[in-house]
Amino acid sequence: MSAYPHIAEHLKTLTRIIGRGGYGGITDELETLLGRPAKTVRWALENHPRIRKPAAA
């Protein structure tokens, strides 16, 4: 991680937040904002060639 200090700092911050109970709930906020259910990561991988190509490598 020394090559990416900003990522390491972000992961440390997330660890602290999650350790204190943050990000623990599930909401419907994204669905409400979109007006439809959110797509899944699987859907993105299967339907977007720019994503699918690196994922298959």
N, C-alpha and C positions, 0 to 999 in steps of 0.2 A: 504493500500500500504506500510505500514511501514515494513512489513515482506519481501517486495521485493523492496528495494531501487533502484536497478539497473533498474527495470521496470518503476518505478515512474520517474526516471531521464530521461529515454528514452522517455516517454510520454510527459514530459515537453519540451524536445528538439523538438519533432515532432510538438507539439502545436506551438512553436515559429516559426519553419520553415513554417508551413502551414499558420500561421497568417501573415507572410511576403509575402505570395503568392507562396511559394515553393510547389512542387508536384502538380501544377495546370494544367499541360498539359498532354495530352494523346499522346503517341508516338507508333510507330510500332517497336521499338528497340528489344523487346523480340521476336517478331515474326521473325524479320530479323535474330537474333542470332540462334533461333531454326530451322529456315527454314520451319516452319509450324505455324499455329495459336496456341496460348497458350491454355491449358486446363483450365477449370473453376473449382472453388471450388466444385460446384455441381458434376462435373465429378469425382473429387478425392473422394468425399464422397460416391459416388455410385459404384466406381470401386476398391477401396482399402480396404480390410477387416480390416487391422490394424487401419485405420481411421474410418471406418464405425462402428465398434463395440463400441468404446467410444462415438461416436456421437449419437448412438441409446439409450444409457443408460440414 
